[in-house]
């Protein structure tokens, strides 16, 4: 297991500066936010991508993941979603995911992450929402297979897919070797999932991890590991038992005022367990 740091903690900085700072913090990889102000895949020129790659090479950083969850360049964190009633608006999410897969290929990232459907719209049944989600994913997964990039769904509290059981229900509707799961440790803690059990139950799909602390209240607010109530020793032991040897990305997007200090503290705490 190896630690990476997400660029979404550096939304007040350019992506180039974020790469430089993540390297100085001592991480081996960076997760790149596929959204403004970092890199919007639909408009990423060859010149832009080349500059990103040169900076990564200079600082000897790998890319752990392309985070295609947020779409603030269009609307916000969750919209447009996979399950919007308007098909044209829904297609913006599908196309963003396809663009992000192609960006991942250009930057040497093994995977991208996306939202778990989105907020269920008023008047839309859960079954109809799941069907829309599976349909959109299938379209994007054709491109994932062409590019050889994993497309990972990240369950989140309050959205269509929140729990391990709901993810496995989705997995029954999707048939692709490039379909997988991004295991966000804090998100599952928020919905009271027994974390070691969830790690084991989803291991065959999990290709990447996000880590942050959550308070004992289980309110969905990302905290620096060591500040919350999650037993990281127990969780990391469970991950180790699955023989996972990929990236665990620290995701601390609320710490915009001092992302360097937050990242360094998180790394020190997690390294003590790793």
C-alpha positions in Angstrom: 0.0 0.0 0.0 1.2 3.5 -1.0 0.1 6.9 0.0 -1.0 9.6 -2.5 -2.6 13.0 -1.9 -5.5 14.5 -3.8 -5.1 17.8 -5.7 -8.6 18.8 -4.6 -7.1 20.2 -1.4 -5.3 22.7 -3.6 -8.3 24.3 -5.4 -6.8 27.8 -4.6 -3.7 26.8 -6.5 -2.9 25.7 -10.1 -2.4 22.0 -10.8 1.2 22.6 -11.6 1.7 24.2 -8.1 -0.3 21.4 -6.5 2.0 18.8 -8.1 5.1 20.6 -6.8 3.6 21.0 -3.3 2.4 17.3 -3.1 5.9 16.2 -4.0 7.5 18.5 -1.3 5.0 16.9 1.3 6.7 13.6 0.6 4.0 11.7 -1.3 4.7 9.3 -4.1 1.7 10.1 -6.2 -1.0 12.7 -6.7 -4.7 12.3 -7.5 -5.6 14.9 -10.2 -9.0 16.6 -10.0 -10.6 16.6 -13.5 -12.4 19.9 -12.9 -11.7 23.6 -12.8 -9.3 25.1 -11.6 -7.0 22.1 -12.3 -7.7 20.3 -15.6 -11.0 20.2 -17.4 -10.7 17.2 -19.7 -12.9 18.5 -22.5 -10.6 21.5 -23.1 -7.2 20.0 -22.1 -4.8 20.8 -24.9 -1.7 18.8 -25.8 0.3 21.7 -24.5 -1.5 21.6 -21.1 -1.1 17.8 -20.8 2.6 18.0 -21.8 3.2 20.6 -19.1 1.5 18.4 -16.5 3.5 15.4 -17.5 6.8 17.3 -17.4 6.0 18.5 -13.9 5.1 15.0 -12.8 8.3 13.7 -14.2 10.5 16.4 -12.7 9.1 15.7 -9.2 9.0 11.9 -9.8 5.3 11.7 -9.0 2.9 9.1 -10.3 -0.8 9.7 -10.8 -2.9 7.5 -8.4 -6.2 8.4 -10.0 -8.1 11.0 -12.0 -10.9 12.3 -9.8 -13.9 12.9 -12.2 -16.5 13.2 -9.4 -17.0 16.9 -9.3 -18.3 19.0 -12.2 -18.1 22.5 -10.9 -17.1 23.6 -14.4 -20.7 22.9 -15.4 -22.6 23.1 -12.1 -21.4 21.6 -8.8 -20.1 18.6 -6.9 -23.0 16.3 -7.9 -24.7 17.8 -11.0 -25.1 17.0 -13.7 -25.4 13.4 -12.4 -25.9 10.0 -14.1 -29.6 10.0 -13.2 -30.9 13.4 -14.2 -34.4 13.3 -15.7 -33.3 15.3 -18.7 -31.4 13.0 -21.0 -29.3 15.8 -22.6 -28.2 17.1 -19.2 -27.4 13.5 -18.1 -25.3 13.1 -21.2 -23.0 15.8 -20.0 -21.9 13.5 -17.1 -21.4 10.6 -19.5 -19.3 12.7 -21.8 -17.2 14.1 -18.9 -16.5 10.6 -17.8 -15.4 9.6 -21.3 -13.2 12.7 -21.5 -11.7 11.8 -18.1 -10.9 8.3 -19.2 -9.0 9.6 -22.2 -7.2 12.2 -20.0 -6.2 9.3 -17.6 -4.7 7.5 -20.6 -2.7 10.6 -21.6 -1.4 11.1 -18.0 -0.6 7.5 -17.2 -3.2 7.1 -14.5 -4.6 3.6 -14.0 -8.2 4.7 -13.1 -10.8 7.4 -12.8 -13.4 7.8 -10.1 -17.0 9.0 -10.5 -20.0 9.7 -8.4 -22.4 7.0 -7.3 -25.3 8.0 -9.5 -26.1 11.3 -7.8 -29.0 12.6 -5.7 -32.2 10.7 -6.6 -34.4 13.3 -8.3 -38.0 13.9 -7.1 -40.4 11.6 -8.8 -37.8 9.1 -9.9 -37.9 5.6 -8.4 -34.8 3.9 -7.1 -35.1 1.1 -9.7 -35.4 3.7 -12.5 -32.4 5.6 -11.2 -30.3 2.4 -11.1 -31.3 1.5 -14.6 -30.3 5.0 -15.9 -27.0 4.8 -14.0 -26.2 1.3 -15.4 -27.0 2.5 -18.9 -24.7 5.5 -18.7 -21.9 3.5 -17.1 -22.1 0.9 -19.9 -21.7 3.6 -22.5 -18.6 5.0 -20.7 -17.2 1.6 -20.0 -16.9 0.9 -23.7 -14.4 3.7 -23.8 -12.7 2.5 -20.6 -12.2 -0.9 -22.3 -10.7 0.8 -25.4 -8.3 2.9 -23.3 -7.5 0.2 -20.7 -8.5 2.5 -17.8 -10.6 1.4 -14.8 -13.8 3.3 -14.2 -14.5 3.3 -10.4 -17.7 4.2 -8.7 -17.3 5.8 -5.3 -20.3 5.4 -2.9 -21.2 8.5 -0.9 -23.7 9.3 1.8 -26.9 10.9 0.5 -26.5 9.7 -3.1 -27.9 6.7 -5.1 -25.2 4.3 -3.9 -24.3 4.7 -0.2 -23.5 1.2 1.0 -21.5 -1.9 0.1 -24.8 -3.9 -0.6 -26.0 -1.1 -2.9 -22.7 -1.2 -4.8 -23.0 -4.9 -5.3 -26.5 -4.5 -6.6 -25.1 -2.1 -9.2 -22.3 -4.5 -10.0 -25.0 -7.1 -11.0 -26.3 -4.7 -13.7 -22.9 -3.9 -15.2 -20.7 -6.2 -17.2 -17.2 -5.0 -17.9 -13.7 -5.9 -16.8 -13.0 -2.1 -16.4 -15.8 -1.6 -13.9 -14.7 -1.2 -10.3 -14.9 0.4 -6.9 -13.3 3.3 -5.2 -13.4 2.5 -1.5 -13.8 5.8 0.5 -13.1 4.8 4.1 -14.8 7.9 5.6 -17.9 7.6 3.4 -18.6 4.0 4.6 -18.0 5.1 8.2 -20.6 7.8 7.8 -23.3 5.3 6.9 -22.2 2.9 9.7 -20.8 0.2 7.6 -18.6 -2.3 9.5 -15.4 -1.2 7.7 -13.3 -4.5 7.8 -16.3 -6.4 6.5 -16.9 -3.9 3.7 -13.2 -4.1 2.8 -13.4 -7.8 2.4 -16.8 -7.9 0.7 -15.8 -5.4 -2.0 -12.1 -6.5 -2.4 -12.7 -8.0 -5.8 -13.9 -4.7 -7.2 -11.8 -2.2 -5.2 -8.9 -0.8 -7.3 -8.3 2.4 -5.3 -8.9 3.8 -1.8 -9.7 7.3 -0.4 -8.9 8.0 3.2 -9.9 10.7 5.6 -11.1 10.8 9.2 -14.7 11.4 10.3 -15.9 12.5 13.7 -17.7 10.1 16.0 -21.0 11.9 15.0 -20.5 10.3 11.6 -21.3 13.7 10.0 -19.8 13.7 6.4 -17.0 16.2 7.0 -13.4 15.2 6.0 -10.9 15.5 8.8 -7.2 14.8 9.0 -6.5 11.2 9.9 -5.9 11.1 13.7 -8.6 13.8 14.4 -11.6 11.6 14.1 -13.1 8.3 15.3 -12.1 5.8 12.7 -9.9 2.9 13.8 -7.3 3.1 11.0 -5.2 0.2 12.4 -8.2 -2.1 12.1 -9.1 -0.9 8.6 -5.6 -1.0 7.2 -5.1 -4.5 8.6 -8.2 -5.6 6.7 -6.9 -4.0 3.5 -3.6 -5.7 4.0 -5.3 -9.1 4.3 -6.9 -8.6 0.9 -3.3 -8.2 -0.5 -4.2 -4.8 -2.0 -0.9 -3.2 -3.0 -2.1 0.0 -4.8 -2.6 3.6 -3.9 -4.5 5.0 -0.9 -5.2 8.6 -1.6 -5.6 11.1 1.2 -8.6 13.4 0.4 -8.7 16.6 2.5 -10.6 19.0 0.3 -11.8 21.2 3.2 -8.2 22.2 4.1 -7.8 24.9 1.5 -6.1 27.3 3.9 -3.1 25.1 4.5 -3.3 21.9 2.5 0.5 21.3 2.9 0.2 21.0 6.7 -2.9 18.8 6.5 -1.2 16.5 4.1 2.0 16.2 6.1 0.1 15.5 9.3 -2.1 12.9 7.6 0.9 11.2 6.1 2.7 11.0 9.4 -0.4 9.5 11.1 -1.1 6.9 8.4 2.6 5.9 7.9 2.7 4.9 11.6 0.1 2.2 10.7 1.5 1.3 7.2 
